[in-house]
Amino acid sequence: MTVPKITTVTFRIKPGIKDALRQAAEQEHRSLANMLEVMIRDWCGREKIAVSQPASVERRT
């Protein structure tokens, strides 16, 4: 069984929060999804919550 590299998350937020996220992403030259991932990883790091890393992709030679 293969483990998916990514997964989808769907949720609702207030428009003002989305606008702030969009501004933060633009400042960092990131997509909204990538900005959220960076923010979540940062918060988890500060709170000492482990974030599992995806399995390495083996290259075929």
C-alpha positions as CSV (number, residue, x, y, z in Angstrom):
1,M,0.0,0.0,0.0
2,T,1.4,3.4,-0.9
3,V,1.1,6.4,1.4
4,P,-0.2,9.5,-0.4
5,K,2.3,12.4,-0.6
6,I,-0.4,15.0,0.1
7,T,-3.9,15.0,1.4
8,T,-6.8,17.5,1.1
9,V,-8.2,19.5,4.0
10,T,-11.4,21.6,3.6
11,F,-12.6,24.0,6.2
12,R,-14.4,27.3,6.5
13,I,-12.9,30.5,7.9
14,K,-14.0,34.1,8.2
15,P,-13.2,36.3,5.2
16,G,-10.9,38.6,7.3
17,I,-8.8,35.6,8.3
18,K,-8.5,34.5,4.7
19,D,-7.5,38.0,3.6
20,A,-4.8,38.1,6.3
21,L,-3.5,34.6,5.2
22,R,-3.5,35.8,1.6
23,Q,-1.5,38.9,2.5
24,A,1.0,36.8,4.5
25,A,1.4,34.4,1.6
26,E,2.0,37.3,-0.8
27,Q,4.6,38.8,1.4
28,E,6.4,35.4,1.6
29,H,5.9,34.7,-2.1
30,R,4.0,31.5,-1.2
31,S,0.8,29.8,-2.1
32,L,-2.0,29.8,0.5
33,A,-1.5,26.1,1.0
34,N,2.2,26.4,1.5
35,M,1.8,29.4,3.8
36,L,-0.6,27.4,6.0
37,E,1.8,24.5,6.1
38,V,4.7,26.8,7.2
39,M,2.5,28.4,9.9
40,I,1.4,25.0,11.2
41,R,5.0,23.6,11.2
42,D,6.2,26.7,13.0
43,W,3.4,26.5,15.7
44,C,4.0,22.8,16.2
45,G,7.7,23.4,16.6
46,R,7.1,26.0,19.3
47,E,4.7,23.7,21.1
48,K,7.0,20.7,20.7
49,I,4.5,18.7,18.6
50,A,6.1,16.3,16.3
51,V,5.2,16.6,12.6
52,S,5.8,13.3,10.8
53,Q,7.8,13.5,7.6
54,P,6.6,11.7,4.5
55,A,8.6,8.6,3.6
56,S,11.5,9.3,1.3
57,V,10.8,8.6,-2.4
58,E,13.2,6.1,-3.7
59,R,14.8,7.0,-7.1
60,R,15.1,4.4,-9.8
61,T,18.4,4.3,-11.6
